């Protein structure tokens, strides 16, 4: 595996992990919003 390919793979892995974190964060935010509106 040459250097360019490994850099590309690393960039893709970082992008995917960041997207997963963003999805989890938005999911938790929705859950908090639901709990907050139910308490009212």
C-alpha positions as CSV (number, residue, x, y, z in Angstrom):
1,X,0.0,0.0,0.0
2,X,1.6,3.3,-1.0
3,X,1.4,6.5,0.9
4,X,-1.4,8.2,-1.1
5,X,-3.7,5.2,-0.7
6,X,-3.1,5.0,3.0
7,X,-3.8,8.7,3.4
8,X,-7.1,8.3,1.5
9,X,-8.1,5.4,3.6
10,X,-7.3,7.3,6.8
11,X,-9.4,10.2,5.6
12,X,-12.3,8.0,4.8
13,X,-12.2,6.3,8.2
14,X,-12.1,9.7,9.9
15,X,-15.0,11.0,7.8
16,X,-17.1,7.9,8.6
17,X,-16.4,8.1,12.4
18,X,-17.2,11.8,12.4
19,X,-20.5,11.1,10.6
20,X,-21.3,8.4,13.1
21,X,-20.7,10.7,16.0
22,X,-22.8,13.4,14.5
23,X,-25.7,10.9,14.0
24,X,-25.4,9.7,17.6
25,X,-25.4,13.3,18.9
26,X,-28.5,14.3,16.9
27,X,-30.2,11.1,18.1
28,X,-29.4,11.9,21.7
29,X,-30.6,15.5,21.2
30,X,-33.9,14.3,19.9
31,X,-34.4,12.0,22.9
32,X,-33.6,14.9,25.3
33,X,-36.1,17.0,23.4
34,X,-38.8,14.3,23.7
35,X,-38.2,13.9,27.5
36,X,-38.2,17.7,28.0
37,X,-41.6,18.1,26.2
38,X,-43.1,15.2,28.0
39,X,-42.3,16.8,31.4
40,X,-44.2,19.9,30.5
